[in-house]
């Protein structure tokens, strides 16, 4: 039986793209197979040289070209939100996040409609079939099976996890997002966490819609993780006044390490030394990123 997609005039789907390759072509197919058809499907292409922009045009998506040196994770997404003023819900997807089922997008939008206080709902991310144990655990830890709605009152219990969200697959109530200040401009990392914190501080909630699933994970090298955590450290230092209501990320880090070691001891004990090395590298890179911001501010 062929299911005809239902167009939802209140929804925009926005995907930043640059050289998405074969994975992007698979993601496009998963978008076309959705039971919910957004009114706007907007691709922000920042200088693809592999034809990713043409793949989007052939699929019938809108494509907005952006110079590579003008792209940043916060400012580009804020620009995209401002480009769809007629839409009530704005869904963000990354070029490598494969919508797992035909109703994935419908499930995310339905979750927002069912929770009127939610300013953002983010979906569950499943590991790639080829993911190793370390990569797989990271997804299972951060994206469990249980649905959850987080408010400011949960800060004492959840700490920094209260503001955890992911624009790899997340939907926002556009009016609530803009009223909270939108995404930060000139932001290279963590724009989703910043937006979630702003929404929470204005009385909204952050919804984890575990029933809306995408396949999305990364097999980062140690060097790539070091660069990533350096940027996270910089973001936390730059946004420390906003994140002051939430506890230090170190407690969450300890919980992650304990969970990872338990998981690896059961599934891949030979990877425990690598996991410990990665933990040391990530922590050192995070601290260095924080210090880089604080030292500049002291000199200034």
C-alpha positions as a Markdown table, in Angstrom:
| # | Residue | x | y | z |
|---|---|---|---|---|
| 1 | Unk | 0.0 | 0.0 | 0.0 |
| 2 | Unk | 1.4 | 3.4 | -1.0 |
| 3 | Unk | 1.0 | 6.1 | 1.6 |
| 4 | Unk | 0.5 | 9.5 | 0.2 |
| 5 | Unk | 2.4 | 12.2 | 2.0 |
| 6 | Unk | 0.4 | 14.9 | 3.8 |
| 7 | Unk | 1.6 | 18.4 | 3.3 |
| 8 | Unk | 1.9 | 20.5 | 6.5 |
| 9 | Unk | 1.9 | 24.2 | 5.7 |
| 10 | Unk | 3.1 | 25.0 | 9.2 |
| 11 | Unk | 6.5 | 23.1 | 8.9 |
| 12 | Unk | 9.8 | 24.0 | 7.3 |
| 13 | Unk | 12.7 | 21.6 | 7.1 |
| 14 | Unk | 16.1 | 23.1 | 6.9 |
| 15 | Unk | 19.3 | 21.3 | 6.1 |
| 16 | Unk | 22.8 | 22.9 | 6.0 |
| 17 | Unk | 24.9 | 21.0 | 3.4 |
| 18 | Unk | 28.5 | 21.0 | 2.1 |
| 19 | Unk | 29.8 | 18.1 | 0.1 |
| 20 | Unk | 27.4 | 15.6 | 1.6 |
| 21 | Unk | 28.4 | 12.8 | -0.8 |
| 22 | Unk | 26.6 | 9.5 | -1.1 |
| 23 | Unk | 25.2 | 9.8 | 2.5 |
| 24 | Unk | 23.5 | 13.0 | 1.5 |
| 25 | Unk | 21.8 | 11.3 | -1.5 |
| 26 | Unk | 20.5 | 8.7 | 0.9 |
| 27 | Unk | 19.2 | 11.4 | 3.3 |
| 28 | Unk | 17.4 | 13.0 | 0.4 |
| 29 | Unk | 15.6 | 9.8 | -0.4 |
| 30 | Unk | 14.6 | 9.4 | 3.2 |
| 31 | Unk | 13.2 | 13.0 | 3.2 |
| 32 | Unk | 11.2 | 12.2 | 0.0 |
| 33 | Unk | 9.7 | 9.1 | 1.6 |
| 34 | Unk | 8.2 | 10.9 | 4.6 |
| 35 | Unk | 4.5 | 10.8 | 5.4 |
| 36 | Unk | 4.6 | 14.4 | 6.3 |
| 37 | Unk | 5.7 | 16.8 | 3.6 |
| 38 | Unk | 6.9 | 20.2 | 4.9 |
| 39 | Unk | 5.7 | 23.3 | 3.1 |
| 40 | Unk | 9.3 | 24.4 | 2.8 |
| 41 | Unk | 12.4 | 22.2 | 2.4 |
| 42 | Unk | 15.3 | 24.6 | 2.4 |
| 43 | Unk | 18.9 | 23.5 | 1.8 |
| 44 | Unk | 21.6 | 26.0 | 2.8 |
| 45 | Unk | 24.6 | 25.0 | 0.7 |
| 46 | Unk | 27.9 | 26.5 | 1.7 |
| 47 | Unk | 30.1 | 25.8 | -1.3 |
| 48 | Unk | 29.6 | 22.2 | -2.3 |
| 49 | Unk | 31.9 | 21.0 | -5.0 |
| 50 | Unk | 30.6 | 17.4 | -5.3 |
| 51 | Unk | 27.1 | 18.2 | -6.7 |
| 52 | Unk | 25.3 | 18.1 | -3.4 |
| 53 | Unk | 23.5 | 21.3 | -4.2 |
| 54 | Unk | 22.3 | 19.9 | -7.6 |
| 55 | Unk | 21.1 | 16.7 | -5.8 |
| 56 | Unk | 18.9 | 18.9 | -3.7 |
| 57 | Unk | 17.5 | 20.9 | -6.7 |
| 58 | Unk | 16.8 | 17.7 | -8.6 |
| 59 | Unk | 14.8 | 16.5 | -5.6 |
| 60 | Unk | 12.7 | 19.7 | -5.7 |
| 61 | Unk | 14.2 | 21.3 | -2.6 |
| 62 | Unk | 14.9 | 25.0 | -2.4 |
| 63 | Unk | 18.6 | 25.8 | -2.4 |
| 64 | Unk | 20.2 | 28.9 | -0.9 |
| 65 | Unk | 23.9 | 29.3 | -1.7 |
| 66 | Unk | 26.1 | 30.6 | 1.0 |
| 67 | Unk | 29.8 | 31.5 | 0.7 |
| 68 | Unk | 31.9 | 29.0 | 2.8 |
| 69 | Unk | 33.5 | 31.8 | 4.8 |
| 70 | Unk | 30.0 | 33.1 | 5.9 |
| 71 | Unk | 28.9 | 29.8 | 7.4 |
| 72 | Unk | 28.7 | 29.3 | 11.1 |
| 73 | Unk | 26.5 | 26.9 | 13.0 |
| 74 | Unk | 24.5 | 29.5 | 14.9 |
| 75 | Unk | 24.3 | 32.5 | 12.5 |
| 76 | Unk | 23.5 | 30.3 | 9.5 |
| 77 | Unk | 20.6 | 28.6 | 11.3 |
| 78 | Unk | 19.3 | 31.9 | 12.5 |
| 79 | Unk | 19.4 | 33.2 | 9.0 |
| 80 | Unk | 17.4 | 30.2 | 7.8 |
| 81 | Unk | 14.8 | 30.7 | 10.6 |
| 82 | Unk | 14.3 | 34.2 | 9.4 |
| 83 | Unk | 13.8 | 33.0 | 5.8 |
| 84 | Unk | 10.7 | 31.0 | 6.7 |
| 85 | Unk | 8.4 | 33.5 | 8.5 |
| 86 | Unk | 5.2 | 31.7 | 7.3 |
| 87 | Unk | 6.1 | 28.5 | 9.2 |
| 88 | Unk | 5.2 | 27.7 | 12.8 |
| 89 | Unk | 7.6 | 24.8 | 13.2 |
| 90 | Unk | 11.2 | 24.8 | 11.9 |
| 91 | Unk | 12.9 | 21.4 | 11.8 |
| 92 | Unk | 16.7 | 21.1 | 11.4 |
| 93 | Unk | 18.5 | 18.1 | 10.0 |
| 94 | Unk | 22.1 | 17.6 | 9.2 |
| 95 | Unk | 23.3 | 16.2 | 5.8 |
| 96 | Unk | 24.3 | 12.9 | 7.3 |
| 97 | Unk | 21.3 | 12.2 | 9.6 |
| 98 | Unk | 19.2 | 9.5 | 7.9 |
| 99 | Unk | 15.5 | 9.6 | 8.8 |
| 100 | Unk | 15.0 | 6.0 | 10.0 |
| 101 | Unk | 11.3 | 5.5 | 9.2 |
| 102 | Unk | 8.8 | 7.1 | 6.8 |
| 103 | Unk | 7.0 | 8.7 | 9.8 |
| 104 | Unk | 10.1 | 10.1 | 11.6 |
| 105 | Unk | 9.4 | 13.7 | 10.7 |
| 106 | Unk | 5.7 | 13.3 | 11.5 |
| 107 | Unk | 6.5 | 11.8 | 14.9 |
| 108 | Unk | 8.7 | 14.8 | 15.8 |
| 109 | Unk | 6.2 | 17.4 | 14.7 |
| 110 | Unk | 3.4 | 15.5 | 16.5 |
| 111 | Unk | 5.5 | 15.5 | 19.7 |
| 112 | Unk | 5.7 | 19.3 | 19.6 |
| 113 | Unk | 2.0 | 19.6 | 19.1 |
| 114 | Unk | 1.3 | 17.3 | 22.0 |
| 115 | Unk | 3.6 | 19.4 | 24.4 |
| 116 | Unk | 2.5 | 23.0 | 24.2 |
| 117 | Unk | 5.2 | 24.3 | 26.5 |
| 118 | Unk | 8.0 | 22.7 | 24.5 |
| 119 | Unk | 10.1 | 25.2 | 22.5 |
| 120 | Unk | 12.3 | 22.5 | 21.0 |
| 121 | Unk | 12.0 | 18.8 | 20.5 |
| 122 | Unk | 15.0 | 16.7 | 19.5 |
| 123 | Unk | 14.8 | 13.2 | 18.2 |
| 124 | Unk | 16.7 | 10.0 | 19.0 |
| 125 | Unk | 20.0 | 9.3 | 17.2 |
| 126 | Unk | 20.9 | 5.7 | 16.5 |
| 127 | Unk | 24.4 | 4.5 | 15.8 |
| 128 | Unk | 25.4 | 3.6 | 12.2 |
| 129 | Unk | 25.3 | -0.2 | 11.5 |
| 130 | Unk | 29.1 | -0.1 | 11.1 |
| 131 | Unk | 29.7 | 1.7 | 14.4 |
| 132 | Unk | 32.2 | 0.3 | 16.8 |
| 133 | Unk | 31.6 | -0.1 | 20.5 |
| 134 | Unk | 32.8 | 3.3 | 21.6 |
| 135 | Unk | 30.8 | 5.1 | 19.0 |
| 136 | Unk | 27.7 | 2.9 | 19.7 |
| 137 | Unk | 27.9 | 3.6 | 23.4 |
| 138 | Unk | 28.0 | 7.4 | 22.9 |
| 139 | Unk | 24.7 | 7.2 | 21.1 |
| 140 | Unk | 23.0 | 4.8 | 23.6 |
| 141 | Unk | 24.1 | 7.0 | 26.5 |
| 142 | Unk | 23.0 | 10.3 | 25.1 |
| 143 | Unk | 19.8 | 9.1 | 23.3 |
| 144 | Unk | 18.0 | 6.5 | 25.5 |
| 145 | Unk | 14.7 | 4.8 | 24.7 |
| 146 | Unk | 12.6 | 6.9 | 27.2 |
| 147 | Unk | 10.8 | 10.1 | 26.1 |
| 148 | Unk | 11.5 | 13.0 | 28.4 |
| 149 | Unk | 10.4 | 16.7 | 28.9 |
| 150 | Unk | 12.9 | 18.9 | 30.7 |
| 151 | Unk | 12.2 | 22.2 | 32.4 |
| 152 | Unk | 14.2 | 24.6 | 34.5 |
| 153 | Unk | 13.1 | 22.8 | 37.6 |
| 154 | Unk | 15.0 | 19.7 | 36.5 |
| 155 | Unk | 18.4 | 21.5 | 36.7 |
| 156 | Unk | 19.2 | 20.3 | 40.2 |
| 157 | Unk | 18.6 | 16.7 | 39.0 |
| 158 | Unk | 20.0 | 16.8 | 35.5 |
| 159 | Unk | 22.6 | 19.6 | 35.6 |
| 160 | Unk | 24.1 | 20.4 | 32.2 |
| 161 | Unk | 22.0 | 17.6 | 30.7 |
| 162 | Unk | 19.0 | 19.8 | 31.1 |
| 163 | Unk | 20.0 | 21.9 | 28.2 |
| 164 | Unk | 21.2 | 19.0 | 26.0 |
| 165 | Unk | 19.7 | 19.0 | 22.6 |
| 166 | Unk | 20.9 | 18.4 | 19.0 |
| 167 | Unk | 20.3 | 20.2 | 15.8 |
| 168 | Unk | 21.3 | 17.0 | 13.9 |
| 169 | Unk | 17.5 | 16.4 | 14.2 |
| 170 | Unk | 15.4 | 18.9 | 16.1 |
| 171 | Unk | 12.2 | 20.9 | 15.7 |
| 172 | Unk | 11.5 | 24.3 | 17.1 |
| 173 | Unk | 8.4 | 26.4 | 17.7 |
| 174 | Unk | 9.5 | 29.4 | 15.7 |
| 175 | Unk | 7.8 | 32.0 | 17.8 |
| 176 | Unk | 9.3 | 30.6 | 21.1 |
| 177 | Unk | 12.7 | 30.3 | 19.6 |
| 178 | Unk | 12.8 | 33.9 | 18.4 |
| 179 | Unk | 11.2 | 35.2 | 21.6 |
| 180 | Unk | 14.1 | 33.6 | 23.5 |
| 181 | Unk | 16.7 | 35.2 | 21.3 |
| 182 | Unk | 17.1 | 32.6 | 18.6 |
| 183 | Unk | 20.4 | 31.1 | 17.8 |
| 184 | Unk | 23.6 | 32.9 | 18.6 |
| 185 | Unk | 25.5 | 34.5 | 15.7 |
| 186 | Unk | 29.2 | 33.8 | 15.2 |
| 187 | Unk | 28.9 | 30.5 | 16.9 |
| 188 | Unk | 31.0 | 27.5 | 15.8 |
| 189 | Unk | 29.7 | 24.9 | 18.2 |
| 190 | Unk | 26.8 | 24.3 | 20.6 |
| 191 | Unk | 24.2 | 26.6 | 19.1 |
| 192 | Unk | 21.5 | 24.0 | 20.0 |
| 193 | Unk | 22.5 | 23.9 | 23.6 |
| 194 | Unk | 22.5 | 27.7 | 23.8 |
| 195 | Unk | 19.0 | 27.9 | 22.2 |
| 196 | Unk | 17.7 | 25.3 | 24.6 |
| 197 | Unk | 19.1 | 27.2 | 27.6 |
| 198 | Unk | 17.4 | 30.4 | 26.4 |
| 199 | Unk | 14.1 | 28.6 | 25.9 |
| 200 | Unk | 14.3 | 27.1 | 29.4 |
| 201 | Unk | 15.1 | 30.4 | 31.0 |
| 202 | Unk | 12.0 | 31.9 | 29.5 |
| 203 | Unk | 9.8 | 29.2 | 31.0 |
| 204 | Unk | 9.6 | 26.8 | 28.0 |
| 205 | Unk | 10.7 | 23.1 | 28.0 |
| 206 | Unk | 13.0 | 20.9 | 26.0 |
| 207 | Unk | 11.4 | 17.7 | 24.7 |
| 208 | Unk | 13.3 | 14.5 | 23.9 |
| 209 | Unk | 11.1 | 12.7 | 21.4 |
| 210 | Unk | 12.7 | 9.3 | 21.4 |
| 211 | Unk | 10.0 | 7.9 | 19.0 |
| 212 | Unk | 11.4 | 10.1 | 16.2 |
| 213 | Unk | 14.6 | 8.4 | 15.1 |
| 214 | Unk | 17.4 | 9.1 | 12.8 |
| 215 | Unk | 20.6 | 7.1 | 12.1 |
| 216 | Unk | 23.5 | 9.4 | 12.9 |
| 217 | Unk | 26.8 | 8.8 | 14.5 |
| 218 | Unk | 30.5 | 9.5 | 13.9 |
| 219 | Unk | 33.6 | 7.5 | 14.2 |
| 220 | Unk | 35.9 | 10.4 | 15.3 |
| 221 | Unk | 39.6 | 9.9 | 15.4 |
| 222 | Unk | 41.4 | 11.0 | 18.7 |
| 223 | Unk | 42.6 | 14.2 | 16.9 |
| 224 | Unk | 39.1 | 15.0 | 15.7 |
| 225 | Unk | 37.7 | 14.5 | 19.2 |
| 226 | Unk | 40.4 | 16.8 | 20.6 |
| 227 | Unk | 39.4 | 19.5 | 18.2 |
| 228 | Unk | 35.7 | 19.1 | 19.0 |
| 229 | Unk | 36.2 | 19.3 | 22.7 |
| 230 | Unk | 38.5 | 22.3 | 22.4 |
| 231 | Unk | 35.6 | 24.1 | 20.7 |
| 232 | Unk | 33.1 | 22.9 | 23.3 |
| 233 | Unk | 35.4 | 24.3 | 26.0 |
| 234 | Unk | 35.5 | 27.6 | 24.2 |
| 235 | Unk | 31.7 | 27.7 | 23.8 |
| 236 | Unk | 31.2 | 26.9 | 27.5 |
| 237 | Unk | 33.6 | 29.7 | 28.5 |
| 238 | Unk | 32.0 | 32.2 | 26.1 |
| 239 | Unk | 28.5 | 31.3 | 27.3 |
| 240 | Unk | 29.2 | 30.9 | 31.0 |
| 241 | Unk | 26.8 | 33.6 | 32.1 |
| 242 | Unk | 24.0 | 31.9 | 30.2 |
| 243 | Unk | 24.9 | 28.5 | 31.5 |
| 244 | Unk | 25.5 | 29.7 | 35.1 |
| 245 | Unk | 22.1 | 28.3 | 36.1 |
| 246 | Unk | 23.3 | 24.8 | 35.2 |
| 247 | Unk | 25.9 | 22.7 | 37.0 |
| 248 | Unk | 29.4 | 22.0 | 35.7 |
| 249 | Unk | 29.7 | 19.5 | 32.9 |
| 250 | Unk | 32.4 | 17.6 | 34.8 |
| 251 | Unk | 29.8 | 15.6 | 36.8 |
| 252 | Unk | 28.1 | 14.5 | 33.6 |
| 253 | Unk | 31.5 | 13.6 | 32.2 |
| 254 | Unk | 32.2 | 11.3 | 35.1 |
| 255 | Unk | 28.8 | 9.6 | 34.6 |
| 256 | Unk | 29.6 | 9.1 | 31.0 |
| 257 | Unk | 33.0 | 7.5 | 31.7 |
| 258 | Unk | 31.5 | 5.1 | 34.2 |
| 259 | Unk | 28.8 | 4.1 | 31.8 |
| 260 | Unk | 31.3 | 3.7 | 28.9 |
| 261 | Unk | 33.6 | 1.5 | 30.9 |
| 262 | Unk | 30.7 | -0.8 | 32.0 |
| 263 | Unk | 29.5 | -1.1 | 28.4 |
| 264 | Unk | 32.9 | -1.8 | 27.0 |
| 265 | Unk | 33.7 | -4.4 | 29.7 |
| 266 | Unk | 30.6 | -6.3 | 28.4 |
| 267 | Unk | 30.9 | -5.8 | 24.7 |
| 268 | Unk | 34.5 | -4.8 | 23.8 |
| 269 | Unk | 36.9 | -5.0 | 26.7 |
| 270 | Unk | 39.9 | -4.7 | 24.4 |
| 271 | Unk | 38.8 | -1.1 | 23.6 |
| 272 | Unk | 39.0 | 0.1 | 27.3 |
| 273 | Unk | 42.6 | 1.5 | 26.9 |
| 274 | Unk | 41.5 | 3.4 | 23.8 |
| 275 | Unk | 38.5 | 4.8 | 25.7 |
| 276 | Unk | 40.6 | 5.9 | 28.6 |
| 277 | Unk | 43.0 | 7.7 | 26.3 |
| 278 | Unk | 40.1 | 9.4 | 24.5 |
| 279 | Unk | 38.8 | 10.6 | 27.9 |
| 280 | Unk | 42.1 | 12.1 | 28.9 |
| 281 | Unk | 42.5 | 13.8 | 25.5 |
| 282 | Unk | 38.9 | 15.2 | 25.5 |
| 283 | Unk | 39.3 | 16.5 | 29.1 |
| 284 | Unk | 42.6 | 18.2 | 28.3 |
| 285 | Unk | 41.3 | 19.7 | 25.1 |
| 286 | Unk | 38.1 | 21.0 | 26.8 |
| 287 | Unk | 40.2 | 22.7 | 29.6 |
| 288 | Unk | 42.5 | 24.2 | 27.0 |
| 289 | Unk | 39.5 | 25.6 | 25.1 |
| 290 | Unk | 38.1 | 27.2 | 28.2 |
| 291 | Unk | 41.5 | 28.7 | 29.1 |
| 292 | Unk | 42.0 | 30.1 | 25.7 |
| 293 | Unk | 38.8 | 32.3 | 26.1 |
| 294 | Unk | 39.5 | 33.3 | 29.7 |
| 295 | Unk | 43.1 | 34.3 | 29.0 |
| 296 | Unk | 42.1 | 36.5 | 26.1 |
| 297 | Unk | 39.5 | 38.2 | 28.4 |
| 298 | Unk | 42.1 | 38.7 | 31.1 |
| 299 | Unk | 44.5 | 40.4 | 28.7 |
| 300 | Unk | 41.7 | 42.5 | 27.3 |
